[in-house]
């Protein structure tokens, strides 16, 4: 191909030299534009294709990755404010393996790899602090794997061990989560985070874990107000699910009549979310039961006492006679009898204790709004279809169907409103393809298509016209055929007569210029035939020339 291209270049110079000045200038300008465009296209096509190395990185991880890539002299690009790092596609896997060997990315924190580089002479206090840091980092990485969580940080408070069990304090933890985009963590995921942290720390209870989002909202905590907030979130989720279920029931029913996508329902449910607990004690005085009984019986007797002791007055006088003058007047000594009976009976009144907890979520009122598309008629003279609202009788039937489908109670104050309005035509949604993969495929396809188009333009508007001009030179340089003879007074003989008179003539010898022109024409025909018969191979050859460019 080298000598062939050299001959083509020589012929091209000869053609340019034979052109008028104005035409030569236009051709050179056109060739300059083609060469510039082709050079820019080749430079753009040879640019490396960057692919995502890591995404969703923290600033610390991004800085570490960029430093390592600079040391290894690997080109890179930053996107999403530094949260995503891109490298050429041929370096993606190699860079990931090299960074993974160094423990990068670390997830924005340090984990148990902190003990991989521990040194001798570390105190017990430093070991405990390192263990706490490692545990916090590992929990943060684990929580960051939950769907909807972009990043997380965990703070653990681990009290010192006490010699007395009664004085030992429980550990506690605080978790802050940064949600991805407008994601909302449902109550189930929040509860999972709480139990995950509590189970990972020895002695920690679930009520000692507090979860907060990046906006400062308490998602879970041990305080009563936090529990109330969690209960409120659960109630709102229940309300939303109930409304969506009723809306789906109405829309699916009307779709059978008016068609799919031609009816929209919105339901608002007013729920009684009060949590009421009642405790009632009932007493029945007619029903008495002996609770306790106490009986005391006491008896005493008095009689005549015999005299005795030391002779004298004191020995002959009894204690009662000394204490009571009246008894002394009786004229004799005697004893008294006494009997006491005490009975105490305690009765218990019949009592009934009732503890009533009213269920939450009682429906107090339901409001339903339904929009139904009308009918469309085409005018007799043609034109755009005209909207016709549905009749009142049909709307009344729809209202009755909706009321029966979701259980409308007029006594409760429920309302249903059905109207017929024109709907805008729905925009068809494309196939659910991965955006990044689709864009990458399109860009690659565009590169090859533009390259083929550029090569085709160069061939048809540059190479082919030049070869045509080379062939035209042969026609201009070909000597005039012998067919005219100088006759009497310069008159030409009739056609063919001169040849008949002179007989067969030898073919005139060709000049070097004619031979070069014929060689160029032959090369043109060979190139044109090869390109026409092997377009794919031609494209491969041209693509190889582009890659061989220094």
C-alpha positions in Angstrom: 0.0 0.0 0.0 3.0 2.4 0.5 4.0 2.8 -3.2 0.4 3.0 -4.2 -0.2 5.9 -1.8 3.0 7.6 -3.0 1.8 7.4 -6.6 -1.6 8.8 -5.6 0.1 11.7 -3.7 2.3 12.5 -6.8 -0.7 12.4 -9.1 -2.7 14.6 -6.6 0.1 17.2 -6.7 0.1 17.1 -10.5 -3.6 17.6 -10.5 -3.4 20.5 -8.1 -0.7 22.1 -10.1 -2.8 22.0 -13.3 -5.8 23.7 -11.6 -6.6 27.3 -11.9 -5.6 29.4 -8.9 -9.2 30.0 -7.6 -10.1 26.3 -7.9 -6.8 25.3 -6.3 -7.5 27.6 -3.3 -11.0 26.2 -2.8 -9.7 22.7 -2.9 -6.9 23.4 -0.5 -9.3 25.1 2.0 -11.8 22.2 1.7 -9.0 19.7 2.2 -7.8 21.6 5.3 -11.3 21.5 6.8 -11.5 17.8 6.1 -8.1 17.1 7.7 -8.9 19.3 10.7 -12.2 17.6 11.3 -10.7 14.1 10.8 -7.9 15.0 13.3 -10.4 16.2 15.9 -12.5 13.1 15.4 -9.5 10.8 15.8 -8.4 12.7 19.0 -11.9 12.4 20.4 -12.3 8.8 19.5 -8.9 7.9 21.1 -9.8 9.5 24.4 -10.0 6.9 27.2 -13.5 5.8 28.3 -13.9 6.6 32.0 -15.8 4.2 34.2 -16.9 4.6 37.8 -14.2 3.3 40.2 -16.1 4.1 43.4 -19.2 6.1 44.1 -20.9 7.5 47.3 -17.5 8.2 48.9 -16.8 10.4 51.8 -14.3 13.3 51.5 -11.7 11.3 53.4 -12.0 8.3 51.2 -12.0 10.4 48.0 -8.8 12.1 49.2 -7.1 8.8 49.9 -8.1 7.3 46.5 -7.0 10.4 44.6 -3.6 10.3 46.4 -3.1 6.7 45.5 -4.1 7.2 41.9 -1.6 10.1 41.6 1.2 7.9 43.0 0.4 5.2 40.4 0.0 7.8 37.6 -3.5 6.7 36.7 -5.8 9.3 35.1 -8.9 10.1 37.0 -12.0 12.3 37.0 -14.2 13.5 39.9 -18.0 13.8 39.7 -20.9 14.5 42.1 -18.8 16.9 44.1 -16.0 14.5 44.7 -18.2 11.6 45.8 -17.5 9.6 42.7 -14.1 8.8 41.2 -13.8 7.7 37.5 -10.7 6.1 35.9 -10.1 4.7 32.3 -11.9 1.5 31.7 -8.7 -0.5 31.3 -7.6 0.5 34.8 -10.8 -0.1 36.7 -10.2 -3.6 38.0 -6.5 -3.2 38.6 -7.1 0.0 40.6 -9.9 -1.6 42.7 -7.6 -4.5 43.6 -4.7 -2.3 44.5 -6.9 0.0 46.7 -8.6 -3.0 48.3 -5.2 -4.3 49.3 -4.6 -1.1 51.3 -8.1 -1.1 52.8 -9.5 1.8 50.8 -12.2 2.9 50.8 -12.7 2.5 54.5 -16.3 3.7 54.6 -15.6 7.1 56.2 -14.3 5.5 59.4 -12.0 3.0 60.9 -12.9 -0.5 61.8 -11.2 -3.5 63.3 -8.3 -3.0 60.9 -7.0 -0.6 63.5 -5.6 -3.7 65.4 -3.6 -4.8 62.3 -1.0 -2.1 62.9 -1.0 -2.2 66.7 2.4 -1.9 68.4 4.0 -3.1 71.6 3.6 -1.2 74.8 0.0 -0.1 74.2 -1.8 0.6 77.5 -5.1 -1.0 78.5 -6.8 2.4 78.2 -5.6 2.8 74.6 -6.8 -0.7 73.8 -10.2 0.0 75.1 -10.5 3.3 73.2 -9.3 1.6 70.0 -11.9 -1.2 70.5 -14.6 1.4 71.0 -13.5 3.2 67.8 -13.4 0.0 65.8 -16.8 -1.0 67.0 -18.3 2.4 66.1 -16.7 2.2 62.6 -17.9 -1.3 61.9 -21.5 -0.5 63.0 -21.4 2.7 60.8 -20.3 0.6 57.8 -23.0 -2.0 58.4 -25.8 0.6 58.8 -24.5 2.3 55.6 -25.4 -0.9 53.7 -29.1 -0.4 54.4 -31.2 0.7 51.5 -31.9 4.5 51.7 -28.9 5.2 54.0 -26.1 7.1 52.3 -23.8 7.2 55.4 -24.0 6.8 59.1 -22.0 7.6 62.3 -22.2 5.8 65.6 -21.3 7.1 69.0 -21.1 4.6 71.9 -20.8 5.4 75.6 -19.2 2.4 77.5 -19.1 3.1 81.2 -16.2 1.7 83.3 -16.9 -1.6 85.0 -17.9 -1.3 88.7 -17.2 -3.7 91.5 -20.8 -3.6 92.6 -23.5 -4.8 90.2 -26.0 -2.2 91.6 -23.7 0.7 90.6 -22.9 -0.6 87.1 -24.4 1.7 84.5 -25.7 0.5 81.2 -24.0 1.4 77.9 -25.8 3.7 75.4 -25.4 4.7 71.8 -26.4 7.4 69.4 -26.7 6.9 65.7 -27.0 9.6 63.0 -27.9 8.6 59.5 -27.7 10.6 56.3 -30.4 9.5 53.9 -29.9 9.3 50.2 -31.9 11.9 48.3 -35.5 12.1 49.5 -35.5 8.7 51.0 -37.5 8.0 54.2 -36.7 5.2 56.6 -39.8 3.3 57.5 -40.4 2.2 61.1 -39.3 -1.3 60.4 -35.8 -0.2 59.2 -35.4 2.2 62.2 -36.3 -0.6 64.5 -33.8 -2.8 62.8 -31.0 -0.2 63.3 -31.8 0.0 67.0 -31.7 -3.8 67.5 -28.5 -4.0 65.4 -26.7 -1.6 67.6 -28.1 -3.0 70.8 -27.1 -6.5 69.9 -23.6 -5.5 68.9 -22.7 -4.0 72.3 -22.5 -6.1 75.4 -25.1 -5.1 78.0 -26.9 -2.5 75.9 -30.7 -2.4 75.8 -32.8 -1.2 72.9 -34.2 1.7 74.8 -30.7 3.1 75.2 -30.2 3.6 71.5 -31.2 6.9 69.9 -31.4 7.3 66.1 -31.4 10.7 64.5 -31.4 11.7 60.8 -29.3 14.4 59.2 -32.1 17.0 59.6 -32.2 16.5 63.4 -35.4 14.5 63.5 -35.5 11.8 66.2 -36.4 8.5 64.6 -36.0 6.3 67.6 -35.1 6.9 71.3 -35.6 5.8 74.9 -37.6 8.9 75.9 -41.4 8.8 76.0 -41.7 11.7 73.6 -39.6 9.8 71.1 -41.9 6.8 71.4 -44.8 9.1 70.8 -43.1 10.4 67.6 -42.5 6.8 66.5 -46.1 6.0 67.2 -47.2 9.0 65.2 -45.1 7.9 62.2 -46.6 4.5 62.3 -50.1 5.9 62.5 -49.4 8.1 59.4 -48.1 5.1 57.5 -51.2 3.1 58.4 -53.4 6.0 57.2 -51.5 6.2 53.9 -51.7 2.5 53.3 -55.4 2.5 54.0 -56.1 5.4 51.6 -54.0 3.8 48.8 -55.8 0.5 49.2 -59.2 2.2 48.9 -58.0 4.2 45.9 -56.8 1.1 44.1 -60.1 -0.6 44.7 -62.1 2.2 43.2 -59.7 2.7 40.2 -59.6 -1.0 39.3 -63.4 -1.2 39.4 -63.9 1.9 37.2 -61.2 0.8 34.8 -63.4 -2.1 33.8 -66.1 0.3 32.6 -64.3 3.4 31.3 -61.0 1.9 30.4 -57.5 1.7 32.0 -56.0 5.0 33.0 -59.3 6.9 32.4 -60.3 7.1 36.1 -58.5 8.7 39.0 -59.6 8.3 42.6 -58.3 10.0 45.8 -59.5 9.0 49.2 -59.1 10.9 52.5 -59.7 8.9 55.7 -60.2 10.6 59.0 -59.0 8.2 61.7 -59.4 8.3 65.4 -55.8 7.9 66.6 -56.5 8.6 70.3 -55.2 5.9 72.6 -57.8 5.7 75.5 -57.4 3.5 78.6 -60.2 3.4 81.2 -60.1 1.8 84.6 -63.5 1.4 86.4 -64.2 0.0 89.9 -67.8 -1.2 90.7 -69.1 -1.9 94.2 -72.2 -4.0 95.0 -73.4 -3.3 98.6 -75.9 -6.1 98.4 -73.2 -8.7 98.1 -71.1 -8.8 101.3 -68.4 -11.3 102.1 -66.8 -11.8 105.5 -63.3 -10.7 105.2 -62.1 -11.1 108.8 -63.6 -12.0 112.2 -62.2 -11.4 115.7 -63.7 -12.8 119.0 -62.6 -12.1 122.6 -64.1 -13.9 125.7 -63.2 -12.9 129.3 -64.6 -14.4 132.6 -63.7 -13.7 136.3 -65.1 -14.9 139.7 -65.0 -13.5 143.3 -65.3 -15.4 146.6 -64.6 -15.3 150.5 -60.9 -15.4 151.4 -59.6 -17.0 154.6 -57.5 -15.0 157.2 -53.8 -15.6 157.4 -50.5 -14.1 157.6 -48.9 -12.0 160.3 -51.4 -11.2 163.1 -52.6 -7.7 163.1 -54.9 -5.4 161.2 -53.1 -5.4 157.9 -53.1 -9.1 157.6 -56.8 -9.3 158.2 -57.7 -6.6 155.7 -58.0 -7.6 152.0 -56.7 -5.5 149.1 -60.3 -4.6 148.0 -61.2 -3.6 151.5 -58.2 -1.4 151.7 -58.9 0.2 148.4 -62.7 0.5 148.7 -64.2 1.9 151.9 -67.6 0.8 150.7 -66.5 -2.8 150.8 -65.2 -2.3 154.3 -68.6 -1.2 155.3 -70.0 -4.4 154.1 -68.6 -6.0 157.1 -66.7 -8.9 155.4 -64.1 -9.9 152.7 -65.5 -11.1 149.3 -64.4 -11.5 145.5 -66.3 -10.3 142.4 -67.2 -12.2 139.2 -66.9 -10.5 135.7 -67.4 -11.9 132.1 -66.5 -10.0 128.8 -67.1 -11.1 125.2 -65.8 -9.0 122.3 -66.6 -10.0 118.6 -65.3 -8.1 115.6 -66.5 -9.1 112.1 -65.1 -7.3 108.9 -67.2 -7.5 105.7 -65.8 -7.0 102.2 -68.1 -5.3 99.7 -68.2 -7.0 96.2 -65.9 -4.9 93.9 -65.3 -5.3 90.1 -62.3 -3.6 88.4 -62.5 -3.1 84.6 -59.6 -1.9 82.5 -60.7 -1.0 79.0 -58.3 0.0 76.2 -60.1 1.3 73.2 -58.5 0.3 69.9 -56.9 3.1 67.7 -57.5 3.6 64.1 -61.3 3.8 64.2 -62.7 5.4 61.0 -64.5 8.6 61.7 -65.1 9.9 58.2 -64.3 9.0 54.6 -64.1 11.5 51.7 -63.8 10.3 48.1 -63.1 12.3 44.9 -63.2 10.6 41.5 -62.3 12.0 38.1 -63.6 10.1 35.1 -62.7 10.8 31.5 -65.5 11.5 29.1 -66.2 10.3 25.6 -64.8 11.7 22.4 -66.6 12.1 19.0 -65.1 12.9 15.7 -66.8 15.7 13.7 -68.4 14.8 10.4 -66.0 17.2 8.5 -63.0 15.8 10.2 -60.7 17.4 12.7 -59.7 16.9 16.3 -62.1 14.7 18.4 -64.5 16.7 20.6 -64.9 15.9 24.3 -68.3 15.0 25.6 -68.8 14.8 29.3 -70.6 11.8 30.7 -74.3 12.1 31.6 -75.6 12.7 35.1 -77.3 9.3 35.2 -74.0 7.6 34.5 -72.2 9.7 37.1 -74.9 8.8 39.6 -74.3 5.1 38.9 -70.6 5.6 39.4 -71.2 7.3 42.7 -73.4 4.4 43.9 -70.7 1.9 42.8 -68.0 3.7 44.6 -70.1 4.1 47.8 -70.8 0.4 47.9 -67.2 -0.6 47.1 -65.5 1.2 50.0 -68.4 1.1 52.5 -69.6 4.7 52.6 -71.7 5.5 55.6 -74.0 8.6 55.2 -74.7 8.7 58.9 -71.0 9.1 59.6 -70.8 12.0 57.3 -68.9 10.3 54.4 -69.0 12.0 51.0 -68.4 10.9 47.4 -67.9 13.2 44.5 -67.6 12.0 40.9 -67.0 14.4 38.0 -66.3 13.9 34.3 -63.3 15.9 33.0 -61.1 15.6 29.9 -57.8 13.9 30.5 -54.5 14.8 28.9 -53.0 12.1 26.7 -50.6 10.0 28.6 -46.9 10.2 27.6 -45.6 6.7 26.9 -42.8 5.7 29.2 -39.7 4.2 27.8 -38.3 0.8 28.6 -36.8 0.5 32.1 -33.1 0.5 31.1 -30.2 1.3 33.2 -29.4 5.0 32.4 -25.7 4.7 32.8 -25.4 1.5 30.7 -27.7 2.9 28.0 -25.8 6.2 27.8 -22.5 4.4 27.6 -23.7 2.1 24.8 -25.1 5.2 22.9 -21.8 7.1 23.2 -19.8 4.1 22.0 -22.2 3.6 19.0 -22.0 7.3 18.2 -18.2 7.2 18.1 -18.2 4.4 15.6 -21.0 5.8 13.5 -19.3 9.2 13.3 -16.0 7.6 12.3 -17.6 5.6 9.5 -19.5 8.7 8.3 -16.3 10.8 8.3 -14.4 8.1 6.4 -17.2 7.8 3.9 -17.3 11.6 3.4 -13.5 11.7 2.8 -13.8 8.9 0.3 -16.7 10.2 -1.7 -15.8 13.9 -1.5 -12.0 13.9 -1.6 -10.5 10.6 -2.8 -13.1 9.8 -5.4 -13.1 13.3 -7.0 -9.3 13.3 -7.0 -9.2 9.9 -8.8 -11.8 11.2 -11.3 -9.6 14.2 -12.0 -6.6 11.9 -12.5 -8.7 9.9 -15.0 -9.7 13.2 -16.7 -6.0 14.0 -17.3 -5.7 11.0 -19.5 -8.5 12.2 -21.7 -6.9 15.6 -22.0 -3.4 14.3 -22.7 -4.5 11.6 -25.2 -3.4 12.7 -28.7 -6.0 13.2 -31.4 -6.8 10.1 -33.3 -5.6 9.8 -36.8 -8.6 10.2 -38.9 -8.0 13.5 -40.7 -5.6 13.8 -43.5 -4.4 16.9 -45.2 -6.2 16.9 -48.5 -6.2 19.3 -51.4 -6.3 22.8 -50.2 -6.5 21.5 -46.6 -9.7 19.5 -47.0 -10.1 16.3 -44.9 -10.8 13.0 -46.4 -14.0 11.1 -45.5 -13.9 9.1 -42.3 -12.1 5.8 -42.6 -10.8 6.6 -46.1 -7.3 7.6 -44.9 -7.0 4.4 -42.9 -8.1 2.3 -45.8 -5.5 4.0 -48.1 -2.6 3.7 -45.6 -3.5 0.2 -44.3 -3.0 -1.0 -40.7 -0.9 1.5 -38.7 1.2 0.5 -35.7 0.0 1.7 -32.3 1.7 5.0 -31.4 4.2 4.8 -28.5 2.8 6.1 -25.2 4.6 8.8 -23.4 5.6 8.4 -19.7 2.8 10.8 -18.6 0.2 8.6 -20.4 1.6 5.5 -18.7 1.4 7.2 -15.3 -2.2 8.3 -16.0 -3.1 4.7 -17.0 -1.5 3.4 -13.8 -3.4 5.8 -11.7 -6.7 4.8 -13.4 -5.9 1.2 -12.8 -5.1 1.8 -9.1 -8.4 3.8 -8.8 -10.4 0.9 -10.3 -8.7 -1.6 -8.0 -9.3 0.6 -4.9 -12.9 1.3 -5.9 -13.6 -2.4 -6.5 -12.0 -3.4 -3.2 -13.9 -0.8 -1.2 -17.2 -1.8 -2.9 -16.7 -5.5 -2.3 -15.2 -5.3 1.2 -16.7 -2.3 3.1 -16.1 -3.9 6.5 -12.5 -4.8 5.8 -11.9 -1.3 4.5 -13.3 0.2 7.7 -11.0 -2.1 9.8 -8.0 -1.0 7.7 -8.8 2.7 8.2 -9.4 2.1 12.0 -6.0 0.5 12.2 -4.4 3.5 10.6 -6.1 5.7 13.2 -4.7 3.6 16.0 -1.2 3.6 14.5 -1.1 7.4 14.6 1.7 8.4 17.1 
